[in-house]
Amino acid sequence: MDFTFTEEQQAAAEAARGVFAGVAPDAVPSPALTPGAVADACDRALWARLADADLLSLLLDSRYGGAGLDAIALCLVLRESARVLARVPLLESSAAAAAVQAFGGEEAKSALLPRAGRGELVLTVAAHGRSGHDPAELAVTARRDGAAWVLDGVQTAVPWAYDADVTVVPAHTGTGRTVLALVPRGHEGVVLAEQYSTSGERLGELRLESARLAARDLIDADGAWVWLRDLLATGTCALALGLGERVLRMTGEYTSEREQFGFPIATFQAVAVQAADRYIDLRAMEATLWQAAWRIASGAPGALPAAGDVAVAKIWAAEGVRRVVQTAQHLHGGFGADVDYPLHRYHAWAKHLELSLGPAAAHEEALGDLLAAHPLA
């Protein structure tokens, strides 16, 4: 296994750094002071700059105007986006487009992918189920009715639901299979209700009430939802890594300047040990992230399915990002809670990512099930 990034992957990361260089993490009101959403929509100006830099079409083939790169390149870009708390549906739209490309029909590909790559069309994914703790594919039912499909159910906490033109919704059929429904915004039988994340972003509860979709708007290929779910989870781990790295850098800068008893507090052993522990967390998050992204990108076989590597990455990301921001708040003292200082925003975003990933214990249980089903020789 070689974790050296290709020239194309490095170029994508460099382009992302250029685009995100001018993004201010505190460009919207503080979630600590805002009773509702911090903004009505995502950062459309930033979205346009990402499109101009060809960063919205990274995973798309050249025939759709894309660069033909892989999950590793996407994770590199997501890592950069999280460092500045970029308010764009980069993960969800890119992952959904990649799933349509890999598993969708030609009609859906032609209608969605070129426009998504140019930033003209925003995609998102309903991946949190009815409550946020149950499997997303079981929250919605899909049944055939002649040539159409009828969907019923509820998906909670859909990110960027009010910005998206199309929402990809996993649903289960009467035969136990999972399909992906491409649900247009404002479609008959689709109702959105406002929800808010800990970061202050606007989410949506998506309620499907006998929503009828044409067969062309469903993806029923085997493995489509599992692949999309793993890509979303891995991308979320990349966001957690980028956020954690930025927070630890902020903490290093602060503790190097803050003095007590005539010395920078970074020179105190208790402070240095805590920072070192969090550095170890970040390196573990990074190693497990690239392992999972490589399995998805390469399709390489392993002792366990790729879901095993994704589970390990989620364990480290969910626990690691929480520990990093908690230590940062502790070492910053009261300054870390100052709403005029951006650390509290990173803490709020970290909590949102932790909740999106789910509890580490659940991923450990899933990993145990995989180990039981695939005994290591």
Salt bridges, closest charged atoms under 4 A:
GLU14 OE1 - ARG17 NH2 2.91
GLU80 OE2 - ARG17 NH1 3.12
GLU80 OE2 - ARG83 NH1 2.94
GLU106 OE1 - ARG63 NH1 3.86
GLU106 OE2 - LYS109 NZ 3.58
GLU107 OE2 - ARG216 NE 3.71
GLU120 OE2 - ARG118 NE 2.88
GLU137 OE2 - ARG229 NH1 3.92
ASP145 OD2 - ARG212 NH1 2.61
ASP165 OD1 - ARG185 NH2 3.10
GLU194 OE2 - ARG202 NE 2.69
GLU201 OE2 - ARG87 NE 2.68
GLU205 OE1 - ARG207 NH2 3.20
ASP222 OD1 - ARG177 NH2 3.26
GLU245 OE2 - ARG79 NH2 2.60
GLU245 OE1 - ARG83 NH2 2.49
GLU245 OE2 - ARG283 NH2 2.92
ASP281 OD2 - ARG278 NE 2.88
ASP281 OD1 - ARG323 NH2 2.90
GLU286 OE2 - ARG79 NH2 3.13
GLU286 OE1 - ARG283 NE 2.86
ASP309 OD2 - ARG295 NH1 2.46
GLU319 OE1 - ARG322 NH2 2.98
GLU319 OE1 - ARG323 NH1 3.62
GLU354 OE2 - ARG322 NE 3.63
GLU354 OE1 - LYS351 NZ 2.95
